[in-house]
Amino acid sequence: RVGKDAVVGAGATVTKDVPDGAIVAGCPARILRYKEGYGPKS
């Protein structure tokens, strides 16, 4: 599942769920940061 407002970088290999508002990239995809207003504590 790719969460609401999430951004997945081109060529990323997504192997797990992507949280809401997360920005992920890489192979395998890793969370780089969260958009403003999102995050693990919000």
C-alpha positions as YAML, in Angstrom:
chain: A
units: angstrom
residues:
- id: 1
  name: ARG
  ca: [0.00, 0.00, 0.00]
- id: 2
  name: VAL
  ca: [1.26, 3.45, -0.91]
- id: 3
  name: GLY
  ca: [-0.16, 6.02, 1.50]
- id: 4
  name: LYS
  ca: [-1.97, 9.26, 0.79]
- id: 5
  name: ASP
  ca: [0.31, 12.07, -0.51]
- id: 6
  name: ALA
  ca: [3.32, 9.71, -0.61]
- id: 7
  name: VAL
  ca: [6.04, 10.25, -3.22]
- id: 8
  name: VAL
  ca: [7.96, 7.30, -4.69]
- id: 9
  name: GLY
  ca: [11.18, 8.10, -6.55]
- id: 10
  name: ALA
  ca: [11.63, 6.92, -10.13]
- id: 11
  name: GLY
  ca: [13.13, 3.44, -10.27]
- id: 12
  name: ALA
  ca: [12.49, 2.73, -6.58]
- id: 13
  name: THR
  ca: [11.79, -0.87, -5.59]
- id: 14
  name: VAL
  ca: [9.00, -0.75, -3.01]
- id: 15
  name: THR
  ca: [8.99, -3.87, -0.82]
- id: 16
  name: LYS
  ca: [6.97, -2.60, 2.16]
- id: 17
  name: ASP
  ca: [4.03, -0.30, 2.77]
- id: 18
  name: VAL
  ca: [4.76, 3.41, 2.30]
- id: 19
  name: PRO
  ca: [3.26, 5.60, 5.06]
- id: 20
  name: ASP
  ca: [1.11, 8.66, 4.36]
- id: 21
  name: GLY
  ca: [3.18, 11.68, 3.34]
- id: 22
  name: ALA
  ca: [6.46, 9.76, 3.07]
- id: 23
  name: ILE
  ca: [9.07, 10.46, 0.41]
- id: 24
  name: VAL
  ca: [10.86, 7.24, -0.54]
- id: 25
  name: ALA
  ca: [13.58, 6.33, -3.03]
- id: 26
  name: GLY
  ca: [16.19, 3.68, -3.67]
- id: 27
  name: CYS
  ca: [16.47, -0.04, -4.17]
- id: 28
  name: PRO
  ca: [15.02, -1.16, -1.84]
- id: 29
  name: ALA
  ca: [12.97, 1.96, -1.16]
- id: 30
  name: ARG
  ca: [13.75, 3.77, 2.09]
- id: 31
  name: ILE
  ca: [12.02, 6.69, 3.72]
- id: 32
  name: LEU
  ca: [14.08, 9.82, 3.08]
- id: 33
  name: ARG
  ca: [11.76, 12.21, 4.91]
- id: 34
  name: TYR
  ca: [8.14, 13.17, 5.38]
- id: 35
  name: LYS
  ca: [6.16, 16.01, 3.85]
- id: 36
  name: GLU
  ca: [5.23, 18.84, 6.19]
- id: 37
  name: GLY
  ca: [2.32, 17.84, 8.42]
- id: 38
  name: TYR
  ca: [3.12, 14.13, 8.23]
- id: 39
  name: GLY
  ca: [5.51, 11.91, 10.10]
- id: 40
  name: PRO
  ca: [5.73, 9.01, 12.50]
- id: 41
  name: LYS
  ca: [4.47, 11.12, 15.44]
- id: 42
  name: SER
  ca: [1.55, 12.87, 13.69]
...
